[in-house]
Amino acid sequence: MAIQRRSVQETLTTVIGAWTPHPGDFETPIPGLAFFRREAPAPPVICMIEPSIVLVAQGMKQVWIGGEAYGYDTGRFLMTSLDIPANSEVLQASPEQPCLGLVLRLDLRMVADLIAQGSLSPPRDRAVGIGAGIGTATPDLLAPFARLLALLDEPEAIPILAPLIQREIHYRLLLSDQAARLRQIASVDSQGYRIAKAIDWLKLNYTEPVRVDDLAARVQMSAPTFHHHFRQLTAMSPLQYQKWLRLNEAKRLMLNEHVDVASAAFRVGYESPSQFSREYARLFGVPPKRDIAALRGAGKHTKAV
């Protein structure tokens, strides 16, 4: 089994290395699949992690969520079951041995469909807490990933075979040590499913004033229950989550669209530019003007997973 795992790992490393000629993030012709390459350790970078599985073929990474560290490497994968704000860092990487990996976006409707078929036994441990966890990268899980990456050399087969292999990956995840976390979000009668729906609404309406009572009612939960489960799953309150969305969108506007500080503040829902600047500095560590100037001077703005 160790030889089998090593063989699959080498295959993943070779393919990802060939598709990532320099440090960065790279989309692939397979929908929902992206690669990343890092060539040096890097301090934590603020990012939003979508519902996904992140595999490292070489090197080591770590994310911080709510003050907790989640490290993952060639033997462990990161899985998130809903959109979670985090801080991502690279622990092991060099030009000779770059940190190489992939991100596969999860299809929660596919998960729900697999659960509805009724052939999967419920996991023993259902108390999973936050919507992110570290799982064991078993050969049974890695094998379909190797087959999925092999399709990059057979592009005409991607529309037909990729969905079938991705379905197998989701099935394997429902047999993994992260099964309870997936079920927590994908089961339509669960509290996690309702929180995911609330997050979807926040992402579309982050510029609007939000009352937690109204948001809880929207997903048919009491306000205390909603607040408890939202914080349990995301390590943030609903209002903190909205603030995070606003500040990161404002950063994107200033950096990529050259919008000034006051205009960015108003466009993401702030009524006071001074309040915006204070909260921006609290999240990113420096005032917005200084932060954007430094990022432009560095000549890059890298997303992280």
Phi and psi in degrees as a GROMACS rama.xvg file:
@    title "Ramachandran Plot"
@    xaxis  label "Phi"
@    yaxis  label "Psi"
@TYPE xy
-64.2549  -38.6989  ALA-2
-65.8191  -41.2515  ILE-3
-62.3772  -45.5875  GLN-4
-60.4608  -44.133  ARG-5
-63.6429  -38.4594  ARG-6
-64.5374  -44.307  SER-7
-66.027  -40.5759  VAL-8
-60.3733  -42.3319  GLN-9
-65.3331  -36.8009  GLU-10
-63.6344  -46.4355  THR-11
-60.8412  -43.6763  LEU-12
-60.9767  -44.7285  THR-13
-63.3886  -47.0366  THR-14
-66.7686  -47.8753  VAL-15
-64.1527  -40.018  ILE-16
-60.3212  -38.6304  GLY-17
-70.004  -29.7429  ALA-18
-92.0129  -3.68457  TRP-19
-124.525  84.8292  THR-20
-70.5182  -17.7215  PRO-21
-151.776  167.404  HIS-22
-58.7748  138.667  PRO-23
150.872  -168.431  GLY-24
-117.468  137.323  ASP-25
-133.232  122.11  PHE-26
-72.5585  157.172  GLU-27
-122.499  167.836  THR-28
-66.5795  -11.4799  PRO-29
-89.0884  118.596  ILE-30
-55.7009  131.547  PRO-31
85.8542  -4.01493  GLY-32
-110.805  129.148  LEU-33
-136.402  155.313  ALA-34
-114.254  159.119  PHE-35
-139.321  153.697  PHE-36
-140.278  129.532  ARG-37
-129.757  138.175  ARG-38
-115.742  12.2008  GLU-39
-159.354  148.547  ALA-40
-56.9857  147.145  PRO-41
-142.734  143.918  ALA-42
-69.9074  168.094  PRO-43
-57.2979  137.333  PRO-44
-122.5  134.182  VAL-45
-66.9749  134.716  ILE-46
-153.952  163.68  CYS-47
-109.242  124.118  MET-48
-101.022  118.967  ILE-49
-73.8561  166.683  GLU-50
-57.0653  113.114  PRO-51
-164.525  167.609  SER-52
-115.717  134.486  ILE-53
-117.591  120.027  VAL-54
-110.831  137.045  LEU-55
-104.672  121.364  VAL-56
-87.8907  -23.7825  ALA-57
-158.165  135.576  GLN-58
97.8665  -161.689  GLY-59
-154.748  139.044  MET-60
-131.12  172.062  LYS-61
-154.338  140.885  GLN-62
-119.561  149.27  VAL-63
-112.505  125.711  TRP-64
-132.813  117.626  ILE-65
57.9149  35.0946  GLY-66
83.6824  -3.4827  GLY-67
-102.016  140.717  GLU-68
-98.8541  137.899  ALA-69
-126.173  102.01  TYR-70
-93.2928  141.96  GLY-71
-144.521  147.909  TYR-72
-148.78  -153.413  ASP-73
-67.7728  -19.7406  THR-74
-103.66  -5.54051  GLY-75
-136.956  139.11  ARG-76
-111.818  155.564  PHE-77
-98.3804  132.624  LEU-78
-129.435  131.83  MET-79
-119.663  138.536  THR-80
-104.351  -2.93444  SER-81
-156.176  171.32  LEU-82
-69.1135  115.906  ASP-83
-124.994  122.807  ILE-84
-66.2443  136.905  PRO-85
-151.915  175.1  ALA-86
-122.243  123.391  ASN-87
-111.316  137.185  SER-88
-135.865  154.931  GLU-89
-100.954  123.566  VAL-90
-97.6344  -37.5579  LEU-91
-133.317  117.621  GLN-92
-170.355  147.967  ALA-93
-155.001  164.657  SER-94
-58.9104  -35.2483  PRO-95
-76.8865  -35.4426  GLU-96
-128.435  74.2669  GLN-97
-67.0093  155.463  PRO-98
-79.1237  115.612  CYS-99
-119.412  139.993  LEU-100
-166.91  -178.981  GLY-101
-135.488  156.354  LEU-102
-126.72  124.481  VAL-103
-116.124  117.72  LEU-104
-67.6297  133.025  ARG-105
-82.5962  145.297  LEU-106
-105.911  99.565  ASP-107
-69.0055  -24.2017  LEU-108
-68.391  -35.8593  ARG-109
-66.1365  -40.5425  MET-110
-60.6608  -46.6317  VAL-111
-61.5923  -38.4757  ALA-112
-64.8934  -42.0099  ASP-113
-64.6535  -40.5602  LEU-114
-64.3449  -40.0932  ILE-115
-65.5133  -23.305  ALA-116
-66.3303  -21.1097  GLN-117
78.8377  6.15604  GLY-118
-91.4952  -6.07077  SER-119
-97.6237  129.04  LEU-120
-73.2048  136.637  SER-121
-59.6385  144.7  PRO-122
-65.4228  152.457  PRO-123
-67.5121  -43.1286  ARG-124
-98.1446  114.393  ASP-125
-104.725  -7.7186  ARG-126
-89.3464  96.8878  ALA-127
-111.545  -17.2254  VAL-128
71.4983  -127.756  GLY-129
-62.2574  154.367  ILE-130
-82.1491  31.3473  GLY-131
-145.074  146.748  ALA-132
-161.238  167.494  GLY-133
-108.454  126.735  ILE-134
-117.033  167.699  GLY-135
-86.9001  126.473  THR-136
-82.5607  86.2752  ALA-137
-79.9358  158.791  THR-138
-57.1362  -36.3112  PRO-139
-62.8713  -31.998  ASP-140
-82.6687  -38.7756  LEU-141
-70.4404  -32.9173  LEU-142
-57.4503  -49.2475  ALA-143
-65.2037  -27.5698  PRO-144
-64.0383  -40.4582  PHE-145
-62.375  -39.7416  ALA-146
-68.3606  -35.8663  ARG-147
-63.7908  -45.1869  LEU-148
-67.3957  -29.4604  LEU-149
-63.3177  -25.0594  ALA-150
-66.9171  -17.7932  LEU-151
-63.1531  -22.1772  LEU-152
-91.0091  0.215555  ASP-153
-136.53  63.6407  GLU-154
-57.6385  -30.914  PRO-155
-67.5705  -19.2255  GLU-156
-89.9328  -12.0913  ALA-157
-57.2612  -48.3864  ILE-158
-61.5055  -27.648  PRO-159
-89.7921  -48.5371  ILE-160
-90.7468  -31.7101  LEU-161
-57.3581  -45.4129  ALA-162
-59.9995  -34.7397  PRO-163
-68.1852  -41.949  LEU-164
-69.5004  -39.3686  ILE-165
-63.5486  -36.1315  GLN-166
-63.3562  -40.4385  ARG-167
-62.7905  -40.6615  GLU-168
-60.6102  -43.5974  ILE-169
-63.7542  -38.4643  HIS-170
-62.0307  -44.7141  TYR-171
-62.4756  -37.7748  ARG-172
-64.2802  -34.5849  LEU-173
-74.7202  -7.69506  LEU-174
-104.338  -2.56434  LEU-175
-87.8993  -179.254  SER-176
-75.642  2.25176  ASP-177
-109.197  14.0887  GLN-178
-60.3316  -42.4239  ALA-179
-62.5634  -35.2028  ALA-180
-65.9957  -39.9103  ARG-181
-66.8834  -45.7409  LEU-182
-61.7922  -33.3091  ARG-183
-58.5936  -32.244  GLN-184
-98.3591  -35.9711  ILE-185
-82.8671  -21.8665  ALA-186
-77.3433  121.139  SER-187
-66.2326  -18.0568  VAL-188
-95.6902  10.335  ASP-189
-96.6813  158.606  SER-190
-66.1928  -36.6289  GLN-191
-61.5306  -38.1481  GLY-192
-61.7168  -41.0279  TYR-193
-67.4051  -39.044  ARG-194
-63.5803  -40.1409  ILE-195
-61.2583  -39.0945  ALA-196
-65.9244  -38.511  LYS-197
-64.173  -39.245  ALA-198
-64.385  -41.6084  ILE-199
-57.1397  -42.2624  ASP-200
-65.9835  -43.1037  TRP-201
-61.2952  -40.0469  LEU-202
-64.1763  -31.1005  LYS-203
-86.9574  -21.2588  LEU-204
-128.886  31.4619  ASN-205
-66.206  -18.7517  TYR-206
-81.0111  -13.7924  THR-207
-87.1218  147.353  GLU-208
-60.5412  140.348  PRO-209
-124.421  129.645  VAL-210
-106.295  126.939  ARG-211
-59.3774  -37.5062  VAL-212
-59.7731  -42.0066  ASP-213
-68.7082  -39.4995  ASP-214
-66.7994  -39.3622  LEU-215
-63.4829  -42.9207  ALA-216
-64.0911  -34.4298  ALA-217
-59.4818  -34.2542  ARG-218
-107.022  17.6383  VAL-219
59.6161  50.3732  GLN-220
-132.065  154.275  MET-221
-72.1106  153.472  SER-222
-59.2688  -46.836  ALA-223
-62.0713  -42.5113  PRO-224
-65.4948  -43.1643  THR-225
-60.3199  -48.2011  PHE-226
-61.5248  -42.579  HIS-227
-62.1799  -49.777  HIS-228
-71.8898  -33.4206  HIS-229
-62.0871  -47.7649  PHE-230
-67.1477  -37.0325  ARG-231
-62.2397  -39.0495  GLN-232
-84.4638  -30.9678  LEU-233
-114.079  -9.26083  THR-234
64.3082  22.6578  ALA-235
-142.655  157.75  MET-236
-79.774  162.722  SER-237
-57.3704  -39.6286  PRO-238
-70.4417  -35.8657  LEU-239
-64.7334  -37.8042  GLN-240
-64.1746  -44.9546  TYR-241
-60.9854  -42.2034  GLN-242
-61.7171  -41.6768  LYS-243
-59.9545  -44.5917  TRP-244
-61.1111  -44.7386  LEU-245
-62.2722  -47.4422  ARG-246
-67.4374  -37.6477  LEU-247
-72.5612  -34.0212  ASN-248
-68.5327  -38.8492  GLU-249
-62.0932  -39.7428  ALA-250
-61.6585  -42.3926  LYS-251
-63.0792  -42.1066  ARG-252
-62.045  -43.9012  LEU-253
-69.6131  -39.5149  MET-254
-78.6067  -47.0993  LEU-255
-92.6066  -29.4101  ASN-256
-112.246  4.61352  GLU-257
56.2089  36.919  HIS-258
-79.5641  140.047  VAL-259
-74.1336  167.366  ASP-260
-59.1932  -49.5151  VAL-261
-62.9865  -43.4722  ALA-262
-64.9274  -40.4227  SER-263
-62.1678  -41.7057  ALA-264
-59.9559  -46.5481  ALA-265
-67.6737  -37.2304  PHE-266
-68.9362  -25.8089  ARG-267
-97.5803  5.28966  VAL-268
111.476  -0.827468  GLY-269
-80.4342  142.614  TYR-270
-95.0439  -18.213  GLU-271
-126.307  115.702  SER-272
-60.1699  -31.7554  PRO-273
-68.6121  -40.5456  SER-274
-64.284  -40.8616  GLN-275
-58.3684  -46.0026  PHE-276
-63.7149  -39.07  SER-277
-63.9591  -46.0451  ARG-278
-72.2105  -32.0119  GLU-279
-63.4133  -47.0681  TYR-280
-64.6303  -32.6453  ALA-281
-66.9188  -38.096  ARG-282
-79.6312  -46.788  LEU-283
-97.8724  -7.48201  PHE-284
90.4375  -13.3058  GLY-285
-143.482  156.444  VAL-286
-62.2326  156.897  PRO-287
-58.7638  -44.0667  PRO-288
-60.6453  -45.2651  LYS-289
-66.6147  -39.2595  ARG-290
-64.1166  -47.4167  ASP-291
-65.8762  -39.7146  ILE-292
-61.7285  -40.7808  ALA-293
-66.9463  -40.535  ALA-294
-66.2159  -39.9262  LEU-295
-67.355  -37.2353  ARG-296
-65.0644  -35.2865  GLY-297
-73.5167  -20.5894  ALA-298
76.4988  18.9696  GLY-299
-158.155  158.441  LYS-300
-145.674  93.1253  HIS-301
-92.96  130.676  THR-302
-81.8638  157.499  LYS-303
-135.923  152.247  ALA-304
